Amino acid sequence: MFKKILIANRGEIALRIVRACREMGIESVVVHSTADEAAMAVRMADESVCIGPPSSRQSYLNMASILSAATLTGADAIHPGIGFLSENEEFARMVEEHGFTFIGPTPEHIAKMGDKAVAKDTVRALGLPLIPGSPGILKDAEEGLKLAREIGFPVLIKAVAGGGGKGMKVARSEDEFKACFTMASSEAKAAFGNGAMYMEKYLSHPRHIEIQVIGDGQGNAVHLGERDCSIQRRHQKVIEECPSPALTDEERKYIGELAADCTRKMNYRGVGTMEFLYEDGKFYFLEMNTRLQVEHPITEMITGIDLVREQIMIAAGHKLSFTQEDIKFDGHAFECRINAEHPETFIPSPGKITRYHAPGGLGVRVDSAIYDGYSVPPHYDSLVAKLIIHAKTREEALKRVERALGECVIDGINTNIRLHERILQEPAFRAGEFNIHWLEKLLASQAEESKKAAS
Ligand code: MV4
């Protein structure tokens, strides 16, 4: 087992990994920029190394500085956390080349799943359902139109170089296809320097369902159920929950086992998340994330499995210590992402926290690295706390989320706590009746109402 792990990340996820290390009797080293000198993970870790100025490029993305810090402190392994270098194949390779263990998948799997086209070919061959669409890049609008007629309108024209919702355009009929294709391609060329396009059947009201999988790279893999991440705004998740209120037990078993089988056949090592769109009872593979996810705690609450601990055990060469039959799903969990931002305008709100009080009680977990007097730096993402709630049923969990939000005190900066409270009051949300467009439609209608009220 590792004696010392270097954590190449910041904020609440760095603290989350420090906690797992401490429980496992492993020393932790946290690297930080000059903007994060007062970060809680820096204080809680056994050691810390300043690796550069505030800019991510010169600190948390600076491979040489991170590797130097690992050498200087005598770390055995490096945990990349989430974001930053966590899905960077070159970094994973450099870590191993410098004699450290990379706590994550092999560089080959990171590369394979990082290329969306290769990822689709891989999982298609392993039996996962995909969105009907073009086999590859579209030669021109003519070819696209011909295929669109076969698939049926509406279709979604997507930029190969796009991602995270960028470079996508819906074509709703033959008449508008060519104009859409030409516009999408020139926008992609301008934005990404690459105007290559592909096309898929457009799913107009899907949910975003993701499956947590773990493989040990020694022939074993399991799934840990799904997370419903449909409540999102501009591709930023706001509230996640598991299990999904939309899935039946049969659907859950079907897609979970399909994802686990695919993970096993790939001989995948580490934790991973397979993302799907779910519409009218059908699943469509979107992509696979080869890292831990922000929302992993709701899966931990339901299964009782510590995902960071599992990552470390697998990276140290251990086989999975449980089979699919050992995994039980208990209750319902929500995660509310608390951001340092204005609840209506979403403008980031860094600054000094003058008073902080975290909620508590049965089934309430707060993953956060803020404290009284902490100053939220302006250089990074605005996530300051994750309110994670667990209860026996979804109804009880809903009550508990509202109660816990009411207890939460974060003064001195703006937060989106009021946004969470608004969402929780919506009957459609409470009934579990939403899709990926629901929150943006709600916000648009509320903005409309307040404009009318103001005029
Ligand atoms: C789609 C889609 C509907 N139909 N593909 C957005 C980002 C990227 N992960 C894929 N995305 C989508 N692809 C087809 N054929 C709708 C989305 C989409 C979306 C997907 C998941 C979560 C949130 C989303 C928000 C807007 C659009």
Residues whose N, C-alpha, C, O or C-beta is under 5 A from the ligand:
A	BS01	MV4	I131 L156 G164 G165 E200 K201 Y202 L203 H208 I436
